[in-house]
Amino acid sequence: SMIQELSAAEQIQSQLMPSGLPEKFTDTLSFGYLYRASSGVGGDYFDFIEASDSSLVFCIADVTGHGPGPAMIMAMMRSHLHSMIQMGVSQPGRILRDLNKRVYAETPSHVFITMLLGVYNKESHEIHFASAGHNKGLIYRYETDIVETLPAGGLPLGLEEDDVFASILDEHNTSIQKGDLFFQYTDGINEAASNDGSQFGTRRIERILQATGKKKPETIMSSMVSNLEAFTGSKVMKDGPTELADDIAMIAFRRIR
């Protein structure tokens, strides 16, 4: 009975993730993404949401813990996010502040969510983004063959009330040239441990991205997974949950024109 319930929850959660690419942006960007839960259902989340003909909201998030509880909180947060964008809100700072109020009011005190949320404008090719305590995003620069680390910071959603959250929240801007690739991930990847207890780490992620940066986004994802499996000795791409200790998610998009 429990297995059947978890299977049903997994199917429901899979329907909350993007089922396809944002059609209005496939002429400008190529996409890659991956989500794998460690318990059938999990608390990692990513999304690509068309806010207008020229604006694409993208995000990646990680709820504390894994399993059905974090999956329910993720679903609640996703509902709030989509509602705001449908109402015309597309400023990263404003969205994160509103989500923080909701998560702070509607979840237990020990639950919080890290999140990176950005808006890509396909006319200017600018990315306006803000972080709620999430990992630093990365950009592979095609012309110079370097990996650039983006600013991060901020507090996780639900950790503090609005005044404190807003006082630390910063918004940032960057732009991508033709060939440049944006990459972001959850901490199930950089904190994945080998048999001796050492972590996969951010430097290894950056080296893999630099080595594969000119390849297709889905190829980069596959390379990241194969390196993760070799490092941890655990299967990621298998039927059912992964053998990792935490959920993982990755997103990437490259400007193609």
N, C-alpha and C positions, 0 to 999 in steps of 0.2 A: 504493500500500500504506500509506504513512504517513497519507494523508488518510482512508483507511478506518479505521485504528487510532485516529486522533484523533476521528473521528465516533463510534466505539464508546465511547471514553472519555467523550465528551460525553453520550451517552445514559445511561451508568452514573452519571455525576455528577448528571445531572438527576433521577435516581431517588433520590438521597440528600438532595435538597432536599424541603421539605414539599410534598406533592402536593395538599393541601387545608387548610381552616381547622380549628383545634381545636374540635370540635363542642360540647364542654361549655362553651365560653366565648363562642359566637356570640350568645347571648342577652344578654350583658353588654358585649361588645366588638365593634367592627367593625375589620377588618384590611386592610392593604395591604402588599405586598412586591414587590421586584424584584431580580433578579440577572442580570447580563450579563457574560460573560467576554470578555476581549480576545484570547484565543488558542484559542477553542473550549472548552477546559477551563481552570479557574483555581483560585485559592486563596482566594477569598472564600466565606463560608458564613453562613447564617442558619438559625434553626430556632425552632419553637414546639412544645413538648413538654408534654403533659398529665401532671403529676406526681401529681395527685389530682383529686377532683371540684371542689376549690376553688383549687388551685394550678397555675399555668401557668409553666413555665420558658421563657424566651425568650433568644435570644442572637444576636449578629452577630460575625463574626470575619474576620480577614485574615491569610493566610499570606504571608510575604515572597516576592516574585516572582510569576510567573504562568506557567501552562502545566501539563504533566502532573505534574512533580515536586511543586509545591505542592498540586495536586489530590489526589495520593496522601496527602500529609500531612494535608490537610483530612479525607479519608475516615477516616484512622486516628484523628484527634482526635474526629470525630463518633461513631465506634464507642465510644470510651472514655466520652464524655459520655452517650450513651444507656444504656450499661451501668450507670453510677452512678445515674442517675435511676430505672432499673428496680429497682435495689437499695434505693430509698427515700431516696437522698441528694438534698436539694434546697436546701442552704445555699450561696449563691453563693461565699462565701469558701472553703469546703471543696472545692467542685467545682473552682474555679480552681487551688487548691494541688495537688490530685491530678493535674489535667491538666498543670500545670507539671512535675511530677515525670516524667510519662510523656514529654512532648515533649522535656524536657532529656535524658532517657536514650536516646530512640529516634530522634533526628534529628541531622543534622550541626550543628556549633557555629554556623554562619552562618545557620541557619534559626530563625525565631521566629514567634510568632503573637500579634497583638493581638486582644483579645476583650472585649466587654461582655456580661455575663451577669446576668440578673435573674429574680426570681420575683414574679409578680403574684398577689395573693390576691383573689378576686372577692367574698368576704364583707366584707373590710375595705377593699378597693380600695387597698391599700398595695402599693408596689413596693419590694422589697429587692434591691439590686443591688451589683455590684462590677465594677471595670474592671482589665483587664490591659493597660495601656498603650494603650487604644483612644481614639478620638475621644470628646469629651464628648457625652452624649445631650442631647436637647432635648425640652421639653414645651411645647406650645401650650396656654395657659390660656384656656378658652372665655369665661369671664365677664369677664376683664380685657383680653383681646385682646393678651396679651404672650407672648413666647417666653422661657422660663426655661432657663438652661443648667445641667445637672446636674454634680455633682462627677465627676472622673475619676481620673487618676493610675494608680499601679501600674506594674509591669514587664511587658513582653510574656512570654507563655508560652515557656519554653525558653531564655530568655536567661541566667538565673542559677539556682543551686541553691535548694532549698526554703527554707533559713533566710533568705537574702537576699530572695527573692521574698515570703515571708510577712511580713517586717519592714516592707515598704513597702505591702503590700496593705491597702486600707481597704474596708469595707462601708458602704453608705449606705441611707437610707430616704426615700421620698417617697410621696405619695398623689395620686390623680387624682380630680377631681370629674366630675360628668356633663358631657360635652362635651369634656373635656380630651383632648389627643392626644399620645402619646409617639412620638418620631421618632429614628431612629438610622441611621447610614450608615458606609460604609468610605471610606478616604482616596483611592480612585480618583475620588471626586466632588470633594472640596475641593481636591485637588492636580491636577485636570485643567487643562491649560494651553491658552491661546489661541495664535494664531499669533505673537504678540509675546512669548510666554513667561510672561505673567502668569497667576496661578492663579485658579481659580473661587472658592476661599476659603470660610471658614466664615461670614463676615458675609453673603455673598450667599445662602447656604443659609438662614440665619435670616430674611432679608428675604422670601424666597420662601415660607417656612413661615408667616410672619406674614400675608402677603397671601392665602394659600390655606387658612389653618388651619381655617376652618369648613367646608371642603368635604370630600367623602368621601376616605378615605385613598388609594384608587387614583387619584383625580383629582390629589391632591397629588403622587403619584409621577410622573404624566404631566407635570405642570407642571415638576417638577424636571428631568425628562429633556429637555423642550423647551428650557428655559433652558440646560441643559448643552450641547445640540447647537448652539444659537445662539452660545454663548460660544466653543466650541472649533472650530466648523466641521466637526465629526466626527459621523457617524451612530452612534446608539446602538441604536435599534430597527430592526434590519435582519436579514435572514437570515444565519446564521453569526455569527462573532465581531464585536464592535463595532469601530469605528475608533479608539477611545480607546487610550491607552498602558497602561492598567491596568484590571483588573477593577473592577466596581462592584456594590454591593449596598445596598439600603435596606429598612428595616422600619418600620411604623407601626401603632399601634392606638389607637382612641378608645373611651372609656367612653360607652356609649349609654344606660345606665340605672343 
